[in-house]
Amino acid sequence: MPDELTKLVTTFEQRQNGIGRPGVDWTWELDELRELFKRTILDILKSRPIWIFVDALDESGAENAKAVIRHFKDLLQGPPTRSKLRICFACRHYPVQSWEGGLEICTEHENKRDILTYLRARLSDFQMPGTLALPDLITERSDGLFIWARLVVDRILDLDLADDPNNAELVINKIIDTLPRDLNTLYAEIVRNAEKTSASLKMVRWISCARRPLSLDELRWAMVLDPDSSHTSLQAYKTTPDYTENNDVMGRKVKTLSHGLAEVIHSSETRLVQFIHQSVKDFFDNLTEASGDRYFSVNEAAHYQLYRTCIHYLAMDEIGVALIGKRVTTDHGLRLDQVTSLSEYPLLGYAYTRWIAHLKASQESYKEGLQYFSWPSQTILKRWIKTCWCVYLDVNRDHLPPFEATLLHILARHGLLVPLQILLGQRDLVDINATDDLGRTPLLYAAERDQAATVQVLLDAGAEVDWQDDSGASPLHFAALRGHVSTMKLLLERGSDADPKDMDGCTPLAWAIEAKQEAAIKMLLEQGVDVNDQYTLVGYFENITTIGRPTFKEKRFRRSDDPWTVSFFRAHGLRLWRDDGLLPLVTKVERCDDALELDRYLSSRNPLAKLFGRGHDYTKIGRRREYARDGDRTPLLHAVELGLRSIVMSLLWRGANPELQCRTGWSPMLLAQLRRNPSDQDILQLLEVFRTGPTRKHS
């Protein structure tokens, strides 16, 4: 792998661990990726030629498409090694700048032979007088549009000409002559002449709005379910006339109800349903009132019906029975029972993962405050939560719905502002400060996800701004952790305490330092928070940037039962723990004959010691106080530990003491002096200046 790509992986891992979820808590800068790509290509070209294929350039938008072409042109200019680089773009006709000096292949001008071969194969069994020249005629009229030729031959093969074979040529020629050449005009004509049935509309909506291609089995159930029906079981739906088990019959139904604009394709594992061409989806997505085809338009109301269908499926009796007896726990480290195979309930996988997406897409229909939003009951909500936890055994908790969550939690967590406002209008249905199994309110989730508008609505509705969860974390803790300064500003303006402590003494400042959120740190320092506070990194903030603050109960520092540690101390006549089990004893270190083993032990017991390497004089460490814990820190000590020079500077200017020892005996100055990292020299100089200089004051 090229060195640049190795660096990319390393950078990704560092940001994921230090900042949080990619695409949510942080994103790549375009210039950064562009430069990385360029360096990688040039590195590879030194040893081998490269062919790059860029597909669907038109789907990036006009300006982006032009920018992509300019970037690749730049790659081709320069040293002779770049002559080994070949780039091919694929796109529909699009208003992008011309490619000077390049070759162009227009498929409409080059694929007539392929169209002719296709038509001859499709019409090989079509034996009617005067139709032998049909493949050549259709090919000529197609103007190179494969999809047009396909629609024509489909119409011809659907004709019933057995009773009047002599007029076959006339009927067929009329089809060819009258079918519009422009695809949008063609689709519009098909829609206008189609029978506008509810089943046809439902088919188009599901294929258009589905967040991923549906399998034939999924569509089978999506088509038969009716959220307004009184049916409460899947078995009841199986007895309805619209239900069919036969895949061939279902395939024909897809073709009929979509008026030939959708098809069933065979993938490696299943049968998928899709439109016959991307232009068909574009057509339905862009239907408007003015076009006269509003009946088939794909709008917010369509997403609302799909949302209701997903909830209706989750409410089926069989789904509830499948979850009975399934052991589900929210605590980490325990396996969950696998839910019954999804194949038994084909639409379940789609319903429980996509209903929120459809609800979100339907928001615009309800800007006026419609009071008839159909809510999932708390029973259905609990069933959905349990399904998610049973199926996603190894997914990070952050991506799973919290147990004991209310609908308000879910809406706030996903920033579903319009439904949230409607629900809050029904005061008798909601508790604004309801808590889940972690003691977290909807406001905490909105703050953690940077849903500033949602935070505003919740605060206006009476949400407690300084609510603390079971670990003592407040909304400001979560906003600071993620670096959501707009949400932090809003919370502070609404009276939030800038310096609350969780159950281990960690303030929002401590969380922000751990996550290296400089903007959040600056905002907190401007609030005059305590920069010399002492706190404990429980579990050393394990997974804090990916799943939120660990709860006090599950992460409290416990005595070690590690076999190696126990045997090592016994072999050297040392006691590992005090009698009360609270304080690890690292005494009589002179009795340890193997310095490497001692270093290994100290590294495992003290995350600061492991930063050194071997052979240090540990007697320089200050006195460890009673009840000290290895995660004890001050803001400045932790910033030095992480090598964050700019944050160190900010803390010093706000009065942080470089010589202040935390309970473990460490000070920022001592750590910078003893550690061997090159970056520490620069930080040490800062600490020296602020230790004795007149600038050590608040500013």
Secondary structure, 3 states (H helix, E strand, C coil): CCHHHHHHHHHHHHHHHHCCCECCCECCCHHHHHHHHHHHHHHHHCCCCEEEEECCHHHHCHHHHHHHHHHHHHHHCCCHHHHHEEEEECCCCCCCCCCCCCCCCCHHHHCHHHHHHHHHHHCCCCCCCCCCCHHHHHHHHCCCCHHHHHHHHHHHHHCCCCCCHHHHHHHHHHHHHHCCCCHHHHHHHHHHHCCCCHHHHHHHHHHHHCCCCCEHHHHHHHHHCCCCCCCCCHHHHHCCCCCCCCHHHHHHHHHHHCCCCEEEEECCCCEEEEECCHHHHHHHHCCCHHHCCHHHCCCHHHHHHHHHHHHHHHCCHHHHHHHCCCCCCCCCCCCCCCCCCHHHCCCHHHHHHHHHHHHHHCHHHHCCCCCCCCCCCHHHHHHHHHHHHHHCCCCCHHHCCCCCCCHHHHHHHCCCHHHHHHHHCCHHHCCCCCCCCCCCCHHHHHHHCCCHHHHHHHHHCCCCCCCCCCCCCCHHHHHHHHCCHHHHHHHHHCCCCCCCCCCCCCCHHHHHHHCCCHHHHHHHHHCCCCCCCCEECHHHHCCHHHHCCCCHHHHCCCCCCCHHHHHHHHHCCCCCECCCCCCECCCCHHHCCCHHHHHHHHHHHCCCHHHCCCCCCHHHCCCCCCCCCCCEECHHHHHHHHCCHHHHHHHHHCCCCCCCCCCCCCCHHHHHHHCCCCHHHHHHHHHHHHHHCCCCCCC
